[in-house]
Amino acid sequence: MAVTNTASDPAREPEHESKRVLLAMTGICAVVVLIAFDLTIVVNILPRVANELGGMALYAWVGTAYLLTSAVFIPIFGRLGDLFGRKPFILVSVSIMALGSLLCGLAQSMEQLIAFRAVQGLGGGMITATAFTAPVDLFPDPKRRIKWQALISTSFAVASGFGPILGGALTDMFGWRAAFFVTPITAIIALVVLWRFLPRVRPKHSRPPTIDWVGGALLVVMVGSFMAGLELGMGAGARIGIAAACFAVCIGAAVLLVVVERRVRMPMLPLRVFASREIRFLNVVALLVGWVMFFLLFYGPLLFQTEMGLSPSETGLALAPMVAMISVGSIINGRLFGRLRQPQALMAVGCLLAMLGVLLIYLLAERMSVSGLMMVYGLCGLGFGFLVPNLSLFAQILAAQRDAGTASALIQTLRSLGSALGTTLIGMLVARTSVKTGIEVGLLFAAGLCVLMLVLSWQVRIRNLPA
């Protein structure tokens, strides 16, 4: 399969074409902001929503519904984007996310809210699978692409930090429903810009593409049962049995998926994506990055407030530099990438910085002021800034052009699975010991994972970079 790319290198384009590329990237960044808002804007408003709708028992499922459907559909639409082109799926996904958000704002019960959050998750999974891979079509040269991907990372980080603040402010002024109407407004802007300026890159096939429906269904069952098993596994009694059944279904679906994908002409999950040793290592690193990053974001506030006596506002202040420094690290990473003969060194630096930050939190957190915590979390964020953009970029470089979307979607899916796995297992440890003991053990384990990430990252050698 060949790919006909209508977007050439902006450095060699006429001025008006460069402006089109800039506007296309603006639209992609607007889409990334949508994802960040959908993930974070609900954080501050959910307690009030649960109280008003009378569904505190279903509190956790509002977040789980989004994460579950998003993780399930990322690999599916990553592959469909490779087969049919990404622009149609980006446009449809933005529309679905806007519709889901609008419905959330109109929900009359927690059950309705959970269902509509699942619709948002479907749109979010489609966006993650396609928007983060769209720069491959715009910038074939990875050295140029990484600089533009820093803009995407910055947009996501800034929106993630601003989302909870915006959600809280709108809720205080207009009620919680107003917070859900931010996404549809942003979506209108993104749709107009993307429709007008994002080029339609049509993959060219020797034979008409076909959809592997069986493989797609098995992939949905495999990822979905794994995520459901993790969520249900945090409970006690009958939930443990249900969780075990979910994991058994996941293993069975994975075995069947391998058998099916070896036999179809255009598999939903091409097994050739895993043929490269470097890509296998990269996928493991993505899983571990998700684990460590979301462990720090999820359990840091618990440690600060229950063991150190910080207020919610002080806790938010301590965490903010992590989000900000991811952007800074991404920008520095983009500047250095093209100058290094062994760009995997940037990922190694990121692992070292994250490990240092985690160890400082373990050793000194209880004796630190808020400003000290800000510095340490900022150090961790700087490290993640060297890791997050390179995960997708390296996967796109190492995979064949026809599989770029699939490889990138796998990275995003594994990061989601890693975050779910880490938060679940540490949550079980906290529940069975204490907050202090559980989080301290989690910090030591996270430091060890950073060492493993460092070893694996250094093995991911990029040999086919353009000169």
C-alpha positions as CSV (number, residue, x, y, z in Angstrom):
1,M,0.0,0.0,0.0
2,A,1.3,3.4,-0.9
3,V,0.1,6.7,0.5
4,T,-0.5,9.8,-1.6
5,N,0.3,12.8,0.5
6,T,-1.1,16.1,-0.6
7,A,0.8,18.0,2.1
8,S,4.5,18.5,1.3
9,D,7.3,19.9,3.6
10,P,6.2,23.4,4.7
11,A,9.8,24.7,4.4
12,R,9.5,24.2,0.6
13,E,6.0,25.5,0.1
14,P,4.8,28.8,-1.1
15,E,3.8,31.2,1.6
16,H,0.0,30.6,1.2
17,E,0.5,26.8,1.5
18,S,2.6,27.3,4.7
19,K,-0.4,29.3,6.1
20,R,-2.7,26.5,5.3
21,V,-0.5,24.1,7.2
22,L,-0.4,26.4,10.1
23,L,-4.2,26.7,10.1
24,A,-4.5,22.9,9.8
25,M,-2.3,22.5,12.9
26,T,-4.4,25.1,14.7
27,G,-7.4,23.0,14.1
28,I,-5.7,19.9,15.3
29,C,-4.6,21.7,18.5
30,A,-8.2,22.8,19.0
31,V,-9.2,19.1,18.8
32,V,-6.5,18.2,21.3
33,V,-7.9,20.9,23.6
34,L,-11.3,19.2,23.4
35,I,-9.8,16.0,24.7
36,A,-8.1,17.7,27.5
37,F,-11.3,19.6,28.5
38,D,-13.4,16.4,28.4
39,L,-10.9,14.6,30.6
40,T,-10.4,17.3,33.2
41,I,-13.3,19.8,33.2
42,V,-15.4,17.3,35.1
43,V,-12.9,16.9,38.0
44,N,-14.1,19.9,40.0
45,I,-17.8,19.7,39.2
46,L,-18.5,16.0,39.7
47,P,-19.2,16.2,43.5
48,R,-21.9,18.8,42.9
49,V,-23.3,16.8,40.0
50,A,-23.5,13.6,42.0
51,N,-25.2,15.5,44.9
52,E,-27.8,17.2,42.6
53,L,-28.6,14.0,40.6
54,G,-28.6,11.8,43.7
55,G,-26.1,9.2,42.5
56,M,-23.1,9.3,44.8
57,A,-22.9,5.5,44.6
58,L,-22.2,5.8,40.9
59,Y,-19.6,8.6,41.3
60,A,-16.6,6.6,40.0
61,W,-18.4,5.3,36.9
62,V,-18.8,8.8,35.4
63,G,-15.0,8.8,34.9
64,T,-14.7,5.1,34.2
65,A,-17.3,5.2,31.4
66,Y,-15.3,7.8,29.5
67,L,-11.9,6.0,30.0
68,L,-13.4,2.6,29.1
69,T,-15.0,3.6,25.7
70,S,-12.0,5.8,24.8
71,A,-9.4,3.0,25.4
72,V,-11.5,0.5,23.5
73,F,-11.9,2.6,20.4
74,I,-8.4,4.1,20.1
75,P,-6.8,1.1,18.3
76,I,-9.9,0.5,16.1
77,F,-9.9,4.0,14.6
78,G,-6.1,4.2,14.5
79,R,-6.3,1.3,12.0
80,L,-9.3,2.7,10.1
81,G,-7.4,6.0,9.7
82,D,-4.6,4.1,8.1
83,L,-7.0,2.3,5.7
84,F,-9.3,5.2,4.7
85,G,-7.6,8.4,5.7
86,R,-7.8,10.4,8.9
87,K,-9.7,13.6,8.1
88,P,-13.2,12.1,7.9
89,F,-12.8,10.3,11.2
90,I,-11.4,13.5,12.9
91,L,-14.5,15.5,11.7
92,V,-16.9,12.7,12.9
93,S,-15.2,12.3,16.2
94,V,-15.4,16.1,17.0
95,S,-19.1,16.0,16.2
96,I,-19.6,12.9,18.5
97,M,-17.7,14.5,21.3
98,A,-19.7,17.7,21.0
99,L,-22.9,15.8,21.0
100,G,-21.9,13.7,24.0
101,S,-20.9,16.8,26.0
102,L,-24.2,18.6,25.1
103,L,-26.2,15.5,26.3
104,C,-24.2,15.4,29.5
105,G,-25.2,19.0,30.2
106,L,-28.8,18.0,29.8
107,A,-28.6,14.7,31.8
108,Q,-31.4,14.2,34.3
109,S,-29.9,11.3,36.2
110,M,-26.5,9.7,37.0
111,E,-27.3,6.8,34.7
112,Q,-27.9,9.2,31.8
113,L,-24.7,11.1,32.6
114,I,-22.7,7.9,32.6
115,A,-24.2,6.8,29.3
116,F,-23.5,10.2,27.7
117,R,-19.9,10.2,29.1
118,A,-19.5,6.9,27.3
119,V,-20.5,8.7,24.1
120,Q,-17.9,11.4,24.8
121,G,-15.4,8.6,25.3
122,L,-16.2,7.2,21.9
123,G,-15.5,10.6,20.4
124,G,-12.4,11.0,22.5
125,G,-11.0,7.6,21.4
126,M,-11.5,8.5,17.8
127,I,-9.8,11.8,18.2
128,T,-6.9,10.4,20.1
129,A,-6.4,7.7,17.4
130,T,-6.5,10.2,14.5
131,A,-5.6,13.7,15.6
132,F,-2.3,12.7,17.2
133,T,-1.3,10.9,14.0
134,A,-2.4,13.7,11.6
135,P,1.0,15.4,11.7
136,V,2.4,12.3,9.9
137,D,0.4,13.4,6.8
138,L,1.4,17.1,7.2
139,F,5.1,16.6,8.0
140,P,6.7,13.5,6.5
141,D,10.1,14.6,7.9
142,P,10.1,13.5,11.6
143,K,12.6,16.2,12.5
144,R,10.2,18.9,11.4
145,R,7.2,17.0,12.8
146,I,8.6,16.8,16.4
147,K,8.7,20.6,16.5
148,W,5.0,20.8,15.6
149,Q,4.1,18.0,18.0
150,A,5.5,20.1,20.8
151,L,2.7,22.6,20.0
152,I,0.2,19.7,20.3
153,S,1.7,18.6,23.6
154,T,1.6,22.2,24.9
155,S,-2.0,22.6,23.9
156,F,-3.0,19.5,25.7
157,A,-1.0,20.4,28.8
158,V,-2.3,23.9,29.1
159,A,-5.9,22.8,28.5
160,S,-5.5,20.1,31.1
161,G,-4.3,22.6,33.7
162,F,-7.0,25.1,32.8
163,G,-9.9,22.6,32.5
164,P,-10.5,22.1,36.2
165,I,-10.3,25.9,36.9
166,L,-12.7,26.7,34.0
167,G,-15.1,23.9,35.1
168,G,-15.1,25.2,38.7
169,A,-15.6,28.9,37.7
170,L,-18.5,28.1,35.3
171,T,-20.2,25.9,37.9
172,D,-19.9,28.7,40.5
173,M,-21.4,31.3,38.1
174,F,-23.9,29.4,36.1
175,G,-24.3,25.9,37.5
176,W,-22.6,22.6,36.6
177,R,-24.4,22.1,33.4
178,A,-22.7,25.1,31.9
179,A,-19.3,23.4,32.1
180,F,-20.4,20.7,29.6
181,F,-21.3,23.4,27.0
182,V,-17.6,24.5,26.6
183,T,-16.8,21.5,24.4
184,P,-19.6,22.1,21.8
185,I,-18.5,25.7,21.4
186,T,-14.8,24.7,21.0
187,A,-15.9,21.9,18.6
188,I,-17.6,24.4,16.2
189,I,-14.3,26.3,15.8
190,A,-12.3,23.2,15.3
191,L,-14.7,21.8,12.7
192,V,-14.7,24.9,10.6
193,V,-10.9,25.2,10.6
194,L,-10.3,21.4,10.0
195,W,-12.9,21.2,7.2
196,R,-11.3,24.2,5.4
197,F,-7.6,23.6,5.9
198,L,-6.8,20.0,6.9
199,P,-5.8,18.2,3.7
200,R,-7.5,14.9,2.8
201,V,-4.7,12.3,2.5
202,R,-6.0,9.2,0.8
203,P,-4.2,5.9,1.3
204,K,-3.7,4.2,-2.0
205,H,-4.3,0.4,-2.0
206,S,-3.6,-2.2,-4.7
207,R,-7.1,-3.6,-3.8
208,P,-10.0,-1.9,-2.2
209,P,-9.6,-2.0,1.6
210,T,-11.8,-4.2,3.7
211,I,-12.8,-3.9,7.3
212,D,-11.8,-6.8,9.6
213,W,-15.0,-6.9,11.6
214,V,-14.1,-10.0,13.6
215,G,-10.7,-8.7,14.5
216,G,-12.3,-5.4,15.5
217,A,-14.8,-7.1,17.8
218,L,-12.1,-9.2,19.4
219,L,-10.0,-6.1,20.0
220,V,-12.9,-4.3,21.6
221,V,-13.6,-7.3,23.9
222,M,-9.9,-7.7,24.8
223,V,-9.3,-4.0,25.8
224,G,-12.8,-3.5,27.3
225,S,-12.7,-6.6,29.5
226,F,-9.2,-5.7,30.7
227,M,-10.4,-2.2,31.7
228,A,-13.6,-3.5,33.3
229,G,-11.6,-6.1,35.2
230,L,-9.4,-3.5,36.7
231,E,-12.3,-1.3,37.7
232,L,-14.2,-4.2,39.3
233,G,-11.1,-5.6,40.9
234,M,-10.9,-2.7,43.3
235,G,-14.0,-4.0,45.0
236,A,-14.5,-6.8,47.4
237,G,-16.5,-10.0,47.5
238,A,-18.4,-10.9,44.3
239,R,-16.6,-8.2,42.4
240,I,-13.3,-10.1,42.7
241,G,-14.9,-13.1,40.9
242,I,-16.4,-10.8,38.2
243,A,-13.0,-9.1,37.7
244,A,-11.3,-12.6,37.4
245,A,-13.9,-13.5,34.7
246,C,-13.2,-10.3,32.9
247,F,-9.5,-11.0,32.8
248,A,-10.2,-14.6,31.6
249,V,-12.3,-13.1,28.8
250,C,-9.4,-10.7,27.9
251,I,-6.9,-13.5,27.6
252,G,-9.3,-15.6,25.5
253,A,-10.0,-12.7,23.2
254,A,-6.3,-12.0,22.8
255,V,-5.5,-15.6,21.8
256,L,-8.4,-15.6,19.3
257,L,-7.3,-12.2,18.0
258,V,-3.8,-13.5,17.1
259,V,-5.3,-16.5,15.3
260,V,-7.7,-14.3,13.3
261,E,-5.3,-11.5,12.4
262,R,-2.8,-14.0,10.9
263,R,-5.4,-15.1,8.4
264,V,-7.1,-12.0,7.1
265,R,-5.8,-9.8,4.3
266,M,-6.2,-6.5,6.0
267,P,-6.2,-7.2,9.8
268,M,-7.6,-4.7,12.3
269,L,-4.4,-5.1,14.3
270,P,-1.6,-6.0,11.9
271,L,0.8,-8.2,13.8
272,R,3.7,-6.9,11.7
273,V,3.5,-3.8,13.9
274,F,5.1,-5.9,16.7
275,A,7.8,-7.4,14.5
276,S,10.3,-4.7,15.4
277,R,12.1,-5.2,18.7
278,E,12.3,-1.5,19.1
279,I,8.5,-1.1,18.8
280,R,7.9,-3.8,21.4
281,F,10.2,-2.0,23.8
282,L,8.5,1.3,23.0
283,N,5.1,-0.1,23.8
284,V,6.3,-1.3,27.2
285,V,7.7,2.2,27.9
286,A,4.4,3.7,27.0
287,L,2.6,1.4,29.5
288,L,5.1,2.4,32.2
289,V,4.9,6.1,31.4
290,G,1.1,6.0,31.8
291,W,1.6,4.2,35.1
292,V,4.1,6.6,36.7
293,M,2.6,9.8,35.4
294,F,-1.0,9.1,36.5
295,F,0.2,7.7,39.8
296,L,1.8,11.0,40.6
297,L,-1.2,13.0,39.5
298,F,-3.8,10.8,41.2
299,Y,-2.1,9.9,44.5
300,G,0.0,13.1,45.1
301,P,-3.1,15.0,46.2
302,L,-4.1,12.2,48.6
303,L,-0.6,12.2,50.2
304,F,-0.5,16.0,50.5
305,Q,-3.9,16.4,52.0
306,T,-4.2,13.4,54.3
307,E,-0.6,13.2,55.5
308,M,0.7,16.7,55.1
309,G,-2.4,18.7,55.8
310,L,-2.3,20.8,52.7
311,S,-5.5,22.4,51.5
312,P,-7.1,21.6,48.1
313,S,-5.9,25.0,46.7
314,E,-2.3,24.3,48.0
315,T,-2.4,20.9,46.5
316,G,-3.5,22.3,43.1
317,L,-0.7,24.8,43.3
318,A,1.9,22.0,44.0
319,L,0.7,19.9,41.0
320,A,0.4,22.7,38.5
321,P,4.1,22.9,37.5
322,M,4.0,19.3,36.4
323,V,1.5,20.1,33.7
324,A,3.4,23.3,32.8
325,M,6.8,21.6,32.6
326,I,5.5,18.9,30.3
327,S,5.1,21.7,27.7
328,V,8.5,23.1,28.4
329,G,10.1,19.7,28.1
330,S,8.3,19.0,24.8
331,I,9.5,22.3,23.3
332,I,13.1,21.6,24.4
333,N,12.8,18.1,23.1
334,G,11.6,19.4,19.7
335,R,14.6,21.7,19.5
336,L,17.2,19.0,20.3
337,F,15.7,16.1,18.4
338,G,17.1,17.0,14.9
339,R,20.6,17.7,16.3
340,L,21.2,14.3,17.9
341,R,22.5,11.2,16.1
342,Q,20.9,9.1,18.8
343,P,17.6,10.8,19.7
344,Q,16.7,8.0,22.1
345,A,19.1,9.8,24.5
346,L,16.2,12.4,24.9
347,M,14.0,9.7,26.3
348,A,16.7,8.5,28.6
349,V,17.1,12.0,30.0
350,G,13.3,12.1,30.5
351,C,13.5,8.8,32.5
352,L,16.3,10.2,34.7
353,L,14.5,13.4,35.5
354,A,11.3,11.6,36.3
355,M,13.2,9.1,38.5
356,L,14.9,11.9,40.4
357,G,11.6,13.7,40.9
358,V,9.9,10.6,42.2
359,L,12.8,9.8,44.7
360,L,12.8,13.4,46.0
361,I,9.1,13.1,46.7
362,Y,9.7,9.8,48.5
363,L,12.6,11.1,50.6
364,L,11.6,14.7,51.3
365,A,7.9,15.3,50.6
366,E,6.8,15.5,54.2
367,R,9.5,18.1,55.0
368,M,8.9,20.2,51.9
369,S,7.0,23.5,51.6
370,V,4.5,24.0,48.8
371,S,7.2,25.7,46.8
372,G,9.5,22.7,47.2
373,L,6.8,20.4,46.0
374,M,6.2,22.6,43.0
375,M,9.8,22.3,42.1
376,V,9.9,18.6,42.4
377,Y,6.7,18.0,40.5
378,G,8.0,20.5,37.9
379,L,11.1,18.2,37.6
380,C,8.9,15.2,36.9
381,G,6.9,17.2,34.3
382,L,10.1,18.2,32.5
383,G,11.0,14.5,32.3
384,F,7.6,13.5,30.9
385,G,8.0,16.3,28.3
386,F,11.0,14.3,26.9
387,L,9.0,11.1,26.9
388,V,5.4,11.7,25.9
389,P,6.0,13.3,22.4
390,N,8.8,10.9,21.5
391,L,6.6,7.8,22.2
392,S,4.3,8.6,19.4
393,L,7.0,10.0,17.1
394,F,9.3,7.0,17.5
395,A,6.4,4.6,16.8
396,Q,5.5,6.5,13.7
397,I,9.1,6.4,12.4
398,L,9.7,2.7,13.3
399,A,6.4,1.5,11.7
400,A,5.7,1.4,8.0
401,Q,3.9,4.4,6.6
402,R,0.8,2.3,6.1
403,D,0.7,1.4,9.8
404,A,1.6,4.8,11.3
405,G,-1.9,5.3,12.7
406,T,-2.0,1.9,14.2
407,A,1.4,2.2,15.8
408,S,0.6,5.6,17.3
409,A,-2.8,4.4,18.5
410,L,-1.2,1.5,20.3
411,I,1.0,3.9,22.2
412,Q,-2.0,5.9,23.3
413,T,-3.9,2.8,24.3
414,L,-1.0,1.4,26.3
415,R,-0.6,4.7,28.1
416,S,-4.3,4.5,29.1
417,L,-4.0,0.9,30.2
418,G,-0.8,1.8,32.2
419,S,-2.5,4.6,34.0
420,A,-5.5,2.4,34.8
421,L,-3.3,-0.5,36.0
422,G,-1.1,1.7,38.1
423,T,-3.9,3.6,39.8
424,T,-5.8,0.4,40.5
425,L,-3.0,-1.6,42.0
426,I,-1.7,1.2,44.2
427,G,-5.3,1.9,45.2
428,M,-5.7,-1.7,46.4
429,L,-2.4,-1.4,48.3
430,V,-3.6,1.8,50.0
431,A,-6.9,0.2,50.9
432,R,-5.1,-2.8,52.5
433,T,-2.4,-0.8,54.4
434,S,-2.6,2.9,54.8
435,V,-2.4,6.0,52.7
436,K,1.2,6.7,53.8
437,T,2.5,3.2,53.4
438,G,0.7,2.5,50.1
439,I,1.9,5.7,48.5
440,E,5.4,5.3,49.7
441,V,5.6,1.8,48.3
442,G,4.1,3.2,45.1
443,L,6.8,5.9,44.9
444,L,9.6,3.3,45.3
445,F,8.0,1.1,42.7
446,A,7.6,4.1,40.3
447,A,11.3,4.9,40.7
448,G,12.1,1.3,39.8
449,L,9.8,1.6,36.7
450,C,11.7,4.7,35.7
451,V,14.9,2.7,35.7
452,L,13.3,0.0,33.6
453,M,12.0,2.7,31.2
454,L,15.6,4.1,31.0
455,V,17.0,0.7,30.0
456,L,14.3,0.0,27.4
457,S,14.4,3.5,26.0
458,W,18.1,3.3,25.3
459,Q,17.4,0.1,23.2
460,V,15.0,2.0,20.9
461,R,17.5,3.0,18.2
462,I,16.2,5.1,15.3
463,R,18.1,4.0,12.2
464,N,16.1,5.5,9.4
465,L,16.0,9.2,10.2
466,P,16.3,11.4,7.1
467,A,19.6,13.3,7.0
